[in-house]
Amino acid sequence: MLTPAFPEVADHHIDSGFCERSVELELKEPHDLKTLQDLVEICHVVLLGYRSDALDKPVQALDQVIGMGMVAAVEMLLANDHLTDSQTALARTAYELTQLRQPIAFEPIASSMANPTREFYSSVYGRIEYVPPPLLLEDQSLEYSTRQVRYGSSTPQ
């Protein structure tokens, strides 16, 4: 959910919009603010991607890393009934990343990875070329359940 004053960059929406809805609310408008309040009442998770006044000084270089950290935090919270909130910080994340002297080593699990392929489809944004998720489930390639919708076109629900 984004505000018209700070829309998502179109290329970012196209790149990361698989399996997502796109809602735009202007929280200065009473109707849109009420819509947000109604959604908060029924939702299981609220992700706040900005601190107060953060949009006055946007820091977007770490958005992707922070986003992954927020998803990991939500998974942790959902798995632990006694936890109620989690926080991430751009400065702390940047510090931790700059302290890495070499890439973190890991052993890939070859049997659960598909060979990368390029796929194409027609979208509301024109012809899209993408790489499907590289994971296999029971030896079957995974695919996105939905493709990108036009930015801001989803019904808040």
C-alpha angles and dihedrals in degrees: 000000000000138000123243089237090063108028122182115260106261094232091052091051092050092046098046103024098097112126092004137114119220120220127174120198128178102214092197087068112083094220093052092045090052089049090054092047090051091050092050090053093059103031128101097211135028117195115195109194097184138055119220110286091008092119089060087066106027117204107189105156092090098039094109094049093045090048091055089047090052091052090050090049092051090051090050092049093048090050094050116057093194095058118085108172145016135193134209127192130203093213094050092045091049090049093050092048093049090051092062107105096186137007115282108258119230137164111242116224099230096189092062096049126085122215107261115257133177119236131190135203140161115253140171084271096051129257111355124201115196145156112241119230107290096221127105125213114196088344092304123117115243120234133195110265093218137014130226119300123207109283112270094003101115124102112244106248 
